């Protein structure tokens, strides 16, 4: 007798989707989370009446039935839903030469771009149109139909032949980078920098490193579906997935770190927890990063040496500096919720501290802060290597966070006098609370230089989900990774009833 049919290590979006979907398919599932809060990089936390997102804050199509968002499709299968608030404009990109309002409406956005680069706006329209053709072709095959084994072929041929025919002429674009399309359509240097920025915000890489379907999905969802913020913050998404897991009989254990994945004769038998307890199951799904899974959760001898070495050589995106603030809101009427600040146009946007992302979710959901206040989250890339705890740690935190304060002051000039709560996070914070290798944002796999691996591993019964698996980084992508894994573990006739 096994304790469960499947054990999921980690309650990030990928792990929760895989676990809840398997529970929906009738499997006995337990999710073990080391933190006391579910959600991984998407969890929310509270301080003195302020409720903060720890990571992602931009969402499309959470409630829109026309959306291609895999997360919304999962909610449908789980018979769960969330409340969300639609908004437009999305926010602003602040460059040294001026601020660009970012609209969901394509025409309004192009008109705004034209004020900076008239010819560039024409070129951007062509670039976006080519991406929308790719988006429309891709959305013909829902994420719920996808799996990572041979059964995918009959599913696609029997149900989605017209969509496959539409995709055939676009095979080159699907495998290529957004930068290749940009090179073909866009010459204006200002617009090329704008495209690089939007790709960087998605994948941590500029246009030539970002696969075209990823930016196509973003442009398509932004222009075709509702831009929404979940009421209650990102934690509301996590709560819905946990409800779905438990509704269908799955279990979640918080504060339950896994010490080791148990492997016998080349197959998994379960996990051993840090408290010494063992849980048995023939299937183990790791939502930890590839580096943490293969160095901390498995013994070196559990994997073929060449496979392990290749997997661990995968490049990683840097970690982050995070700034969470509670501020007085008086006089800030008309504030928009999303901002991206590029401090210096002569410095590459990927240089730590030069590009700062800002979210002020209380613009949409005032319940996330005490009356008369805003909750603010700002972050920027920061390398992990030079960080260590010690007597200079606090001083370094203050020094390395100044680019975030300066970015916020471009939007709220008297910011510092408004602060009532301040919390600074470093790569060490990211690594500690999320148990992520060097606090990384995920793998830096550039388009054309490698692909994200699927859920399977060389160990029978061991699977992986999350941002170091197919299709990659971002909330929709990790949700899709959970679907891929869950579907692969059941026959196609089980999933067919939900398509």
C-alpha positions as CSV (number, residue, x, y, z in Angstrom):
1,X,0.0,0.0,0.0
2,X,1.2,3.5,-0.9
3,X,0.4,6.5,1.2
4,X,-0.5,8.5,-1.9
5,X,-0.6,8.2,-5.7
6,X,1.6,11.3,-6.0
7,X,3.6,13.6,-3.9
8,X,4.3,17.2,-5.0
9,X,7.3,19.0,-3.6
10,X,6.6,22.7,-3.4
11,X,3.4,24.7,-3.7
12,X,4.4,27.2,-6.4
13,X,1.8,27.7,-9.2
14,X,3.3,24.8,-11.2
15,X,3.1,22.4,-8.2
16,X,-0.4,23.5,-7.2
17,X,-1.7,23.1,-10.7
18,X,-0.1,19.6,-11.1
19,X,-1.4,18.5,-7.8
20,X,-4.9,19.9,-8.1
21,X,-5.3,18.6,-11.6
22,X,-4.2,15.1,-10.5
23,X,-6.7,15.3,-7.6
24,X,-9.4,16.3,-10.1
25,X,-8.4,13.2,-12.2
26,X,-9.1,11.1,-9.1
27,X,-5.6,10.6,-7.8
28,X,-4.6,10.7,-4.1
29,X,-2.2,13.7,-3.9
30,X,-0.3,15.4,-1.2
31,X,1.6,18.7,-1.7
32,X,4.5,19.3,0.8
33,X,5.5,23.0,1.2
34,X,8.5,24.0,3.3
35,X,7.2,27.6,3.8
36,X,4.3,28.4,6.2
37,X,2.6,30.1,3.2
38,X,1.6,28.4,0.0
39,X,2.3,29.9,-3.4
40,X,6.1,29.9,-3.9
41,X,7.2,33.0,-5.8
42,X,3.6,34.0,-6.1
43,X,2.7,34.0,-2.4
44,X,1.4,37.0,-0.6
45,X,2.3,38.1,3.0
46,X,1.0,40.7,5.4
47,X,2.7,43.2,7.7
48,X,0.8,45.7,10.0
49,X,-2.3,45.7,7.8
50,X,-0.5,45.9,4.5
51,X,-0.8,42.9,2.1
52,X,2.0,42.5,-0.3
53,X,2.7,40.3,-3.4
54,X,6.0,38.6,-3.2
55,X,6.5,38.3,-6.9
56,X,4.2,38.5,-10.0
57,X,1.6,41.3,-10.1
58,X,0.6,41.5,-13.8
59,X,-2.2,39.2,-15.1
60,X,-4.4,38.8,-18.2
61,X,-7.5,36.8,-18.7
62,X,-8.0,35.4,-15.2
63,X,-11.8,35.7,-15.6
64,X,-12.2,36.3,-19.3
65,X,-13.7,33.2,-21.0
66,X,-12.0,34.2,-24.3
67,X,-8.5,34.1,-22.7
68,X,-5.9,31.6,-23.7
69,X,-4.4,31.8,-20.1
70,X,-3.8,28.2,-18.9
71,X,-4.5,29.3,-15.3
72,X,-8.1,30.3,-16.2
73,X,-8.5,26.9,-17.9
74,X,-7.4,25.2,-14.7
75,X,-9.9,27.2,-12.7
76,X,-12.6,25.9,-15.0
77,X,-11.6,22.3,-14.5
78,X,-11.3,22.7,-10.8
79,X,-14.7,24.5,-10.7
80,X,-13.1,27.4,-8.9
81,X,-13.0,31.1,-9.7
82,X,-11.6,34.4,-8.4
83,X,-12.8,38.0,-8.5
84,X,-10.7,40.4,-10.5
85,X,-10.7,44.1,-11.4
86,X,-10.1,45.2,-15.0
87,X,-8.1,48.3,-15.8
88,X,-6.5,50.3,-18.7
89,X,-4.0,51.8,-19.1
90,X,-1.8,49.1,-17.8
91,X,0.7,51.6,-16.4
92,X,3.7,53.5,-17.7
93,X,7.2,52.9,-18.9
94,X,9.5,55.7,-17.7
95,X,12.5,56.4,-19.9
96,X,15.0,59.4,-19.4
97,X,13.4,60.9,-22.5
98,X,9.8,60.7,-21.2
99,X,7.0,58.4,-19.9
100,X,5.1,56.1,-22.2
101,X,1.5,55.1,-21.2
102,X,0.9,51.4,-21.9
103,X,-2.6,50.7,-23.2
104,X,-4.3,47.4,-23.8
105,X,-6.0,48.9,-26.8
106,X,-3.5,48.5,-29.6
107,X,-4.4,51.7,-31.4
108,X,-4.0,53.8,-28.3
109,X,-0.7,52.2,-27.5
110,X,0.7,52.8,-31.0
111,X,-0.5,56.4,-30.9
112,X,1.4,56.8,-27.6
113,X,4.6,55.3,-29.2
114,X,4.2,57.5,-32.2
115,X,4.9,60.6,-30.0
116,X,8.4,59.2,-29.4
117,X,9.0,57.5,-32.7
118,X,6.5,58.2,-35.6
119,X,8.1,55.7,-38.0
120,X,8.9,53.3,-35.2
121,X,5.2,53.1,-34.4
122,X,4.4,52.0,-37.9
123,X,7.1,49.3,-37.7
124,X,5.9,48.3,-34.3
125,X,2.4,47.8,-35.7
126,X,3.8,45.3,-38.3
127,X,5.8,43.5,-35.7
128,X,2.7,43.1,-33.4
129,X,0.5,42.1,-36.3
130,X,2.9,39.2,-37.1
131,X,2.8,38.2,-33.5
132,X,-1.0,38.3,-33.4
133,X,-1.1,35.8,-36.3
134,X,1.1,33.5,-34.3
135,X,-1.1,34.0,-31.2
136,X,-4.3,33.3,-33.1
137,X,-2.8,30.1,-34.5
138,X,-1.5,28.9,-31.1
139,X,-4.8,29.5,-29.2
140,X,-6.5,27.0,-31.4
141,X,-5.0,24.3,-29.2
142,X,-5.9,24.8,-25.5
143,X,-3.3,24.2,-22.9
144,X,-5.6,21.6,-21.3
145,X,-5.0,19.4,-24.4
146,X,-1.3,19.3,-23.9
147,X,0.8,16.4,-22.6
148,X,4.4,15.3,-22.8
149,X,4.1,11.8,-24.3
150,X,3.1,10.0,-27.5
151,X,-0.6,10.3,-26.6
152,X,-0.4,14.0,-27.6
153,X,-0.2,13.0,-31.3
154,X,-3.6,11.3,-31.6
155,X,-5.2,14.0,-29.4
156,X,-4.0,16.7,-31.7
157,X,-4.8,14.8,-34.9
158,X,-8.3,13.8,-33.8
159,X,-9.4,17.1,-32.2
160,X,-7.2,19.9,-33.5
161,X,-6.3,19.2,-37.2
162,X,-7.5,22.6,-38.4
163,X,-5.3,24.4,-35.8
164,X,-2.3,22.2,-36.8
165,X,-2.7,23.3,-40.4
166,X,-2.7,26.9,-39.4
167,X,0.5,26.4,-37.4
168,X,2.4,24.6,-40.2
169,X,3.4,27.8,-42.0
170,X,4.5,29.3,-38.6
171,X,6.8,26.5,-37.5
172,X,9.9,28.7,-38.0
173,X,8.4,31.6,-36.0
174,X,7.4,29.2,-33.2
175,X,11.0,27.9,-32.8
176,X,12.5,31.3,-33.4
177,X,13.1,34.4,-31.3
178,X,11.2,37.6,-31.0
179,X,14.4,39.3,-32.0
180,X,14.3,37.6,-35.4
181,X,10.9,39.0,-36.1
182,X,12.0,42.4,-34.7
183,X,15.0,42.4,-37.1
184,X,12.7,41.8,-40.0
185,X,10.1,44.5,-39.1
186,X,11.7,47.1,-36.9
187,X,14.6,49.5,-37.7
188,X,13.8,52.4,-35.3
189,X,16.3,52.2,-32.4
190,X,13.9,53.5,-29.8
191,X,11.2,51.0,-30.6
192,X,13.8,48.2,-30.7
193,X,14.7,49.2,-27.2
194,X,11.0,49.1,-26.2
195,X,10.6,45.6,-27.6
196,X,13.7,44.5,-25.7
197,X,12.2,45.9,-22.5
198,X,8.9,44.1,-22.9
199,X,10.7,40.8,-23.6
200,X,13.0,41.4,-20.6
201,X,9.9,41.9,-18.4
202,X,8.6,38.6,-19.5
203,X,11.6,36.3,-19.6
204,X,14.5,38.1,-18.1
205,X,16.1,38.1,-21.6
206,X,16.0,40.7,-24.4
207,X,14.2,40.1,-27.7
208,X,16.9,37.8,-29.3
209,X,16.8,35.6,-26.2
210,X,13.0,35.4,-25.9
211,X,11.0,32.8,-27.9
212,X,8.5,34.3,-30.2
213,X,5.4,32.5,-28.8
214,X,6.1,34.0,-25.3
215,X,5.9,37.6,-26.6
216,X,3.0,36.7,-29.0
217,X,1.0,35.4,-26.0
218,X,1.7,38.6,-24.1
219,X,0.7,40.9,-27.0
220,X,-2.3,38.7,-27.9
221,X,-3.7,38.5,-24.3
222,X,-3.0,42.2,-23.7
223,X,-5.0,43.3,-26.8
224,X,-7.7,40.6,-26.9
225,X,-8.5,39.9,-23.3
226,X,-9.1,41.7,-20.0
227,X,-6.1,43.0,-18.1
228,X,-7.0,42.2,-14.5
229,X,-5.8,42.3,-11.0
230,X,-7.1,39.6,-8.6
231,X,-9.0,40.9,-5.7
232,X,-6.9,40.0,-2.7
233,X,-3.6,40.1,-4.7
234,X,-1.6,37.1,-6.0
235,X,-2.5,35.2,-2.9
236,X,-6.1,35.0,-4.2
237,X,-4.9,32.9,-7.1
238,X,-3.0,30.6,-4.8
239,X,-6.0,30.3,-2.5
240,X,-8.2,29.3,-5.5
241,X,-5.7,26.5,-6.5
242,X,-5.5,25.3,-2.9
243,X,-9.3,25.2,-2.7
244,X,-9.4,23.2,-5.9
245,X,-6.8,20.8,-4.6
246,X,-8.7,20.2,-1.4
247,X,-12.1,20.2,-3.1
248,X,-11.1,17.1,-5.1
249,X,-9.5,15.3,-2.1
250,X,-5.9,16.5,-2.3
251,X,-3.9,17.5,0.8
252,X,-1.6,20.4,1.5
253,X,1.0,20.3,4.3
254,X,2.7,23.6,5.1
255,X,5.9,23.9,7.1
256,X,6.9,20.5,5.7
257,X,10.3,20.7,4.1
258,X,11.4,17.6,2.1
259,X,14.9,16.4,2.8
260,X,15.3,13.7,0.1
261,X,13.5,12.1,-2.8
262,X,13.8,8.4,-2.2
263,X,15.0,6.3,-5.1
264,X,15.4,2.6,-5.2
265,X,16.6,0.6,-8.3
266,X,16.1,3.6,-10.5
267,X,12.6,4.5,-9.5
268,X,11.0,6.8,-6.9
269,X,9.4,5.3,-3.8
270,X,8.5,8.5,-2.0
271,X,10.1,11.3,0.0
272,X,11.8,11.7,3.4
273,X,10.9,14.9,5.3
274,X,13.3,16.9,7.4
275,X,11.6,15.7,10.6
276,X,12.5,12.1,9.6
277,X,9.0,11.1,8.4
278,X,8.7,9.2,5.1
279,X,5.8,9.4,2.8
280,X,5.4,6.8,0.1
281,X,4.1,7.2,-3.5
282,X,5.1,5.8,-6.9
283,X,5.0,9.4,-8.4
284,X,7.0,12.4,-7.0
285,X,6.7,15.8,-8.7
286,X,9.3,18.4,-7.9
287,X,8.3,22.0,-8.1
288,X,11.8,23.0,-6.9
289,X,14.3,24.4,-9.5
290,X,16.4,22.0,-11.5
291,X,19.4,23.0,-9.4
292,X,17.7,22.4,-6.1
293,X,16.1,19.1,-7.3
294,X,19.3,17.6,-8.6
295,X,21.7,18.8,-5.8
296,X,19.6,18.9,-2.6
297,X,16.8,16.5,-3.1
298,X,18.6,13.7,-4.9
299,X,21.9,11.9,-4.2
300,X,24.5,12.3,-7.0
301,X,24.3,8.6,-7.7
302,X,20.5,8.7,-8.4
303,X,21.1,10.4,-11.8
304,X,23.2,9.5,-14.8
305,X,26.3,11.7,-14.4
306,X,26.2,13.2,-17.9
307,X,22.5,14.0,-17.5
308,X,23.1,15.6,-14.1
309,X,26.1,17.6,-15.3
310,X,24.2,18.9,-18.4
311,X,21.1,19.8,-16.3
312,X,23.1,21.7,-13.7
313,X,25.0,23.7,-16.3
314,X,21.8,25.4,-17.3
315,X,22.4,29.2,-17.0
316,X,20.3,31.1,-14.5
317,X,18.8,34.6,-14.5
318,X,19.9,36.8,-11.6
319,X,18.0,37.2,-8.4
320,X,16.4,40.4,-7.2
321,X,16.4,43.3,-4.8
322,X,12.9,43.7,-3.4
323,X,11.3,46.8,-1.8
324,X,8.0,46.5,0.0
325,X,6.6,49.8,1.3
326,X,3.5,51.0,3.1
327,X,3.0,54.7,2.3
328,X,0.5,57.5,3.0
329,X,-1.9,57.8,0.0
330,X,-3.1,61.4,0.6
331,X,-2.8,63.5,-2.6
332,X,-2.0,60.5,-4.9
333,X,-5.3,60.4,-6.7
334,X,-5.0,59.3,-10.3
335,X,-2.0,57.1,-9.7
336,X,-1.6,54.1,-12.0
337,X,-0.7,50.7,-10.7
338,X,2.2,49.5,-12.9
339,X,5.4,51.3,-13.6
340,X,8.8,50.4,-15.2
341,X,11.6,52.8,-14.8
342,X,14.7,52.7,-16.9
343,X,17.3,55.0,-15.3
344,X,19.9,55.4,-18.0
345,X,19.3,54.8,-21.8
346,X,23.0,54.4,-22.4
347,X,23.2,51.4,-20.0
348,X,21.8,48.0,-21.0
349,X,18.3,47.4,-19.6
350,X,19.5,44.1,-18.1
351,X,22.2,45.7,-15.9
352,X,21.1,45.3,-12.2
353,X,19.5,48.4,-10.9
354,X,19.0,50.1,-14.2
355,X,15.5,48.7,-14.9
356,X,13.1,48.8,-11.9
357,X,9.6,47.3,-11.9
358,X,7.0,48.8,-9.6
359,X,3.5,47.6,-8.6
360,X,1.0,49.6,-6.5
361,X,-1.9,47.2,-6.3
362,X,-3.9,49.3,-3.9
363,X,-4.7,51.5,-6.9
364,X,-7.2,48.7,-7.8
365,X,-7.8,46.9,-4.5
366,X,-7.8,49.4,-1.6
367,X,-8.4,46.5,0.9
368,X,-4.7,45.6,0.6
369,X,-3.7,48.5,2.9
370,X,-5.1,50.3,5.9
371,X,-7.4,53.2,4.9
372,X,-5.6,56.2,3.4
373,X,-2.5,54.1,2.5
374,X,-0.9,52.3,-0.5
375,X,1.0,49.1,-0.6
376,X,4.0,49.3,-2.9
377,X,6.2,46.6,-4.3
378,X,9.4,47.4,-6.4
379,X,12.1,45.1,-7.6
380,X,15.2,45.0,-9.8
381,X,17.7,42.4,-10.9
382,X,20.6,41.7,-8.5
383,X,23.4,39.1,-8.7
384,X,23.5,36.6,-5.8
385,X,27.3,36.0,-5.8
386,X,28.5,39.0,-3.7
387,X,25.9,38.6,-1.0
388,X,26.6,37.1,2.5
389,X,25.2,37.6,6.0
390,X,27.5,39.6,8.2
391,X,28.2,43.0,9.8
392,X,28.0,44.8,6.4
393,X,24.7,43.1,5.3
394,X,22.4,45.9,6.5
395,X,24.5,48.6,5.0
396,X,24.7,46.8,1.7
397,X,20.9,46.4,1.7
398,X,20.4,50.1,2.0
399,X,23.0,50.9,-0.7
400,X,21.7,48.4,-3.3
401,X,18.1,49.4,-2.8
402,X,18.6,53.0,-3.6
403,X,17.9,52.5,-7.3
404,X,14.4,51.3,-6.3
405,X,13.8,54.4,-4.1
406,X,15.0,56.6,-6.9
407,X,12.7,54.9,-9.4
408,X,9.8,55.4,-7.1
409,X,10.6,59.0,-6.6
410,X,10.1,59.6,-10.4
411,X,6.5,58.6,-9.8
412,X,6.0,59.9,-6.2
413,X,8.5,62.7,-5.7
414,X,7.9,63.0,-1.9
415,X,7.9,59.2,-1.4
416,X,10.4,59.0,1.5
417,X,8.3,61.4,3.7
418,X,5.2,59.1,3.1
419,X,6.8,55.8,4.2
420,X,5.2,54.2,7.3
421,X,6.5,50.6,6.7
422,X,9.7,49.5,4.9
423,X,11.0,46.1,4.1
424,X,14.0,45.4,1.9
425,X,14.6,41.9,0.4
426,X,17.9,40.7,-1.1
427,X,18.9,37.6,-3.1
428,X,19.6,36.0,0.2
429,X,16.0,36.7,1.2
430,X,14.8,35.3,-2.1
431,X,16.8,32.1,-1.6
432,X,15.9,31.7,2.0
433,X,12.1,32.0,1.8
434,X,11.5,30.5,-1.6
435,X,14.3,27.8,-1.2
436,X,15.5,28.7,-4.7
437,X,19.0,28.2,-6.0
438,X,20.7,31.5,-5.5
439,X,17.3,33.2,-5.4
440,X,17.1,33.0,-9.2
441,X,14.2,34.1,-11.3
442,X,14.7,30.9,-13.4
443,X,16.8,29.6,-16.2
444,X,18.2,31.9,-18.8
445,X,17.7,29.7,-21.8
446,X,18.0,31.9,-24.9
447,X,15.9,31.2,-27.9
448,X,17.8,29.0,-30.4
449,X,20.4,28.0,-27.8
450,X,18.5,25.3,-26.0
451,X,15.0,24.4,-24.9
452,X,13.3,24.0,-21.5
453,X,13.1,20.3,-20.6
454,X,9.8,18.5,-20.3
455,X,8.4,17.1,-17.0
456,X,10.1,13.6,-17.4
457,X,13.5,12.7,-15.8
458,X,15.7,9.6,-16.1
459,X,14.3,8.4,-12.8
460,X,11.1,6.3,-13.2
461,X,8.3,8.1,-11.3
462,X,10.1,11.4,-10.9
463,X,8.7,14.4,-12.7
464,X,9.4,18.2,-12.5
465,X,7.2,21.3,-13.0
466,X,7.8,25.0,-12.7
467,X,9.9,27.7,-14.4
468,X,12.8,25.4,-15.1
469,X,10.6,23.1,-17.3
470,X,8.7,23.5,-20.5
471,X,7.3,26.1,-21.4
472,X,9.4,28.3,-19.1
473,X,9.2,31.4,-16.9
474,X,6.0,33.4,-16.0
475,X,2.7,32.5,-14.3
476,X,0.9,31.3,-17.5
477,X,4.0,29.2,-18.4
478,X,4.4,27.5,-15.0
479,X,0.6,26.8,-14.9
480,X,1.0,25.1,-18.3
481,X,3.9,23.1,-17.0
482,X,1.6,21.7,-14.3
483,X,-1.0,20.8,-16.9
484,X,1.6,19.1,-19.0
485,X,2.8,17.0,-16.1
486,X,-0.7,16.1,-14.8
487,X,-2.0,15.1,-18.2
488,X,1.1,13.0,-18.9
489,X,0.4,10.9,-15.8
490,X,-3.1,9.9,-16.9
491,X,-4.6,8.4,-20.1
492,X,-5.9,10.8,-22.7
493,X,-9.4,9.5,-22.2
494,X,-9.3,10.9,-18.7
495,X,-8.4,14.4,-19.9
496,X,-10.8,14.2,-22.9
497,X,-13.8,14.9,-20.8
498,X,-12.5,18.3,-19.8
499,X,-11.6,19.5,-23.3
